[in-house]
Amino acid sequence: MNGGTGGMETICHHDPENISAASMVIDLATREMWACLGLPCEHEHERITFDAGDR
């Protein structure tokens, strides 16, 4: 996921006075989480996977 140039389009319409600390998208079917620190339109998301043994 990428809100910057060359990546996926973003729907980010953040309030300039309130800055996001983090952004996360979780896909329960694939047991993946995409996370980034800060505004999603300005930072790369990192993929994190969860194995069945991680409980």
Number of C-alpha atoms within 10 A of each C-alpha: 18 17 18 14 9 7 10 11 12 12 9 11 9 12 8 7 6 7 10 13 10 13 15 13 13 14 10 9 6 10 12 15 16 16 19 20 15 14 17 24 21 14 17 18 20 13 14 11 12 12 9 6 5 6 5
